[in-house]
Amino acid sequence: MVSSVPDEGSRSADASVGGARWSTSADIEAAVRRRWDDGTLLRAHAAGGSLDPITVLLRGPKPSQIGDDLAAARDWVAGLEAGGLGGRAYEVEWAAIGGRAIGRNRIPARAVITTLDQAWTLLRVSGPVRRFDRILTAVADSPAVRAWVVAHPWRALELASDIPPLLAAFHWLDAHRGSGRYLREISAPGVDTKFAEAHRGVLATLLGVSATAAGFVTDLGLRHKPEFVRMRVSPSLNLALGTSSGTSPGESAGSALETAAPLSEIAVRATELGSLRLAARSALVIENEITYLSAPVPVDGVVLWGKGFAVDLVGRLPWLADANVHYWGDLDTHGFAILDRLRAGLPRTRSVLMDHETLLAHRDRWGSDSHSTAASLTRLTTAERDVYSGLVSDVWGERVQLEQERIDWTWATDRLNAVTRSA
């Protein structure tokens, strides 16, 4: 048997002969640490503490190498035995090698870890394991949260200090599904809106809902922050706000005279806009905000800021069903896609400043469309489809885009005035 007691002046535990590297206690640790890093060991711990034995095959000296350098072989054995800490980190299994020429020797062949306590000692992770135990204790009465902790032990350890408020937030949100309340109304201990939003990804997984900001609220049946649609109104529509002119001496407050203050612009909740009683004969829907503010308002009509979601809402407004509607968006593929969506609800909508002539007249102001689409748009006119197809196929250049705020204002107002007068 190769002695485990090194001779004075012998080589280190990393010794090798003939360029062949022999396994060390560090190799054993590395093999076990992979199971720590992927959460396998912590999941086994959470499941009850049993461990399927981990066997690490050891590369050691060949019989001829023992004869060439017995001291190096002894050092190697000593290093492996020292790393095992007397069996507290791992056990060493031996195998016989050699033969008639150099005699029979027993050398380490395998390192075996049979308990989690051995793994904790080998990896020096008793502290994280204790923290994980405290987390398991905290979530013991919440099966869904415990299941998430076991499935994501490292993420749970990262959030160790946040586990109590996370648990409170989970229970409050789960109990208030379908309540129609705002997330701001959350009253779980240690939880506020910012905490819930910062941990939305984890909470969404625990609650089985979408992790997007809008989907999270929708799926839980909570109330969304209201969306508003801005609209500029023609004075001829007589949209006014009643205001008190004050009271004169001897006059009661109840008999105060009222005067009408005309409104040039309003912002209405998206959910209430359809209920507005407005006899508009025409409407101009514009994508860009500053252009919306600058455009002329049609007589007996309105100008709507049709940003994002708003264009779909505008298409459903009952008081625009019989109105003359024009849409002006960016001269790019996305702008035509919005026009196509608007026509789904208002099929008689006409485009303005989205034509071939306007595009080519502003060649020096073109940009690049970073969100181009090649979707099939079925509601475009023949002329619009020609421009759209040219943009999609890069007829005038790669991803050409003419944003509406880059169009010469004199050019724009001449055409806007023409369509608003004829509306």
DAPERA-V877236 format. One record per pair of residues at least 6 apart in sequence whose C-alpha atoms are under 7 Angstrom apart, sorted by the first residue. I is the first residue (numbers start at 0). J is the second residue. If there is no record, write none. Layout:
# DAPERA-V877236
I_J + I_J
This chain:
# DAPERA-V877236
0_103 + 0_104 + 0_105 + 0_106 + 1_73 + 1_104 + 1_105 + 1_106 + 2_73 + 3_73 + 3_76 + 3_77 + 4_73 + 4_77 + 5_70 + 5_73 + 5_74 + 5_77 + 6_70 + 9_70 + 9_71 + 9_74 + 10_71 + 10_74 + 11_74 + 12_23 + 12_74 + 12_75 + 12_78 + 13_21 + 13_23 + 13_75 + 14_71 + 14_75 + 15_21 + 15_71 + 16_64 + 21_58 + 21_59 + 21_60 + 22_57 + 22_58 + 22_59 + 23_79 + 24_79 + 24_82 + 27_55 + 28_121 + 28_122 + 32_122 + 34_40 + 35_41 + 38_152 + 38_153 + 41_152 + 42_149 + 43_49 + 43_50 + 45_149 + 48_115 + 49_114 + 50_113 + 50_114 + 50_115 + 51_113 + 52_111 + 52_112 + 52_113 + 53_111 + 53_112 + 53_113 + 54_109 + 54_110 + 54_111 + 54_112 + 55_109 + 55_110 + 55_111 + 56_108 + 56_109 + 56_110 + 57_107 + 57_108 + 57_109 + 60_72 + 62_96 + 62_97 + 65_72 + 66_101 + 76_107 + 83_89 + 83_90 + 87_117 + 87_120 + 88_117 + 88_118 + 88_120 + 88_121 + 89_110 + 89_111 + 89_112 + 89_117 + 90_110 + 90_111 + 90_112 + 91_107 + 91_109 + 91_110 + 91_111 + 92_107 + 92_108 + 92_109 + 92_110 + 93_105 + 93_106 + 93_107 + 93_108 + 93_109 + 94_105 + 94_106 + 94_107 + 94_108 + 95_103 + 95_104 + 95_105 + 95_106 + 96_103 + 96_104 + 96_105 + 97_103 + 97_104 + 112_118 + 119_125 + 131_156 + 134_159 + 135_145 + 138_144 + 138_145 + 139_145 + 143_205 + 144_205 + 147_205 + 148_155 + 164_188 + 164_189 + 164_190 + 167_187 + 167_188 + 168_187 + 168_190 + 169_202 + 171_187 + 173_206 + 176_219 + 176_220 + 176_221 + 177_219 + 177_220 + 177_221 + 178_220 + 178_221 + 179_220 + 179_221 + 179_222 + 180_221 + 180_222 + 181_221 + 181_222 + 181_223 + 182_192 + 182_221 + 183_192 + 185_191 + 185_192 + 199_210 + 200_210 + 203_209 + 203_210 + 203_215 + 208_215 + 208_218 + 209_215 + 209_218 + 216_222 + 216_223 + 225_268 + 226_268 + 226_269 + 227_266 + 227_267 + 227_268 + 227_269 + 228_266 + 228_267 + 228_268 + 228_269 + 228_304 + 228_309 + 229_265 + 229_266 + 229_267 + 229_303 + 229_304 + 230_264 + 230_265 + 230_266 + 230_301 + 230_302 + 230_303 + 230_304 + 231_263 + 231_264 + 231_265 + 231_301 + 231_302 + 231_303 + 232_263 + 232_264 + 232_296 + 232_300 + 232_301 + 232_302 + 233_263 + 233_296 + 233_297 + 233_298 + 233_299 + 233_300 + 233_301 + 234_263 + 235_298 + 235_299 + 236_299 + 237_261 + 238_261 + 238_262 + 239_259 + 239_260 + 239_261 + 239_262 + 240_259 + 240_260 + 240_261 + 240_262 + 241_257 + 241_258 + 241_259 + 241_260 + 242_257 + 242_258 + 242_259 + 242_260 + 243_255 + 243_256 + 243_257 + 243_258 + 244_255 + 244_256 + 244_257 + 244_258 + 245_255 + 246_252 + 246_255 + 273_316 + 273_317 + 277_318 + 278_318 + 279_299 + 279_300 + 279_301 + 279_319 + 279_322 + 280_299 + 280_300 + 280_322 + 280_323 + 281_297 + 281_299 + 281_300 + 281_301 + 281_322 + 281_323 + 281_324 + 281_422 + 282_300 + 282_301 + 282_302 + 282_322 + 282_323 + 282_324 + 282_325 + 283_301 + 283_302 + 283_303 + 283_324 + 283_325 + 283_326 + 284_302 + 284_303 + 284_304 + 284_305 + 284_325 + 284_326 + 284_327 + 285_291 + 285_303 + 285_304 + 285_305 + 285_326 + 285_327 + 285_328 + 286_304 + 286_305 + 286_306 + 286_327 + 286_328 + 288_304 + 290_404 + 291_302 + 291_304 + 296_302 + 297_419 + 297_420 + 310_341 + 311_340 + 311_341 + 314_341 + 314_344 + 314_345 + 315_344 + 320_345 + 323_422 + 324_348 + 324_349 + 325_348 + 325_349 + 325_350 + 325_351 + 326_338 + 326_348 + 326_349 + 326_350 + 326_351 + 327_350 + 327_351 + 327_352 + 327_353 + 328_334 + 328_403 + 329_401 + 329_402 + 329_403 + 330_353 + 330_400 + 330_401 + 330_402 + 330_403 + 331_368 + 331_390 + 331_399 + 331_400 + 331_401 + 332_371 + 332_372 + 332_387 + 332_390 + 332_391 + 333_371 + 333_372 + 335_387 + 336_376 + 339_376 + 339_378 + 339_379 + 342_348 + 342_378 + 354_383 + 354_386 + 355_386 + 358_401 + 361_406 + 364_401 + 364_405 + 365_399 + 365_400 + 365_401 + 366_399 + 366_400 + 366_401 + 367_398 + 367_399 + 367_400 + 368_398 + 368_399 + 368_400 + 371_398 + 373_391 + 390_398 + 390_399
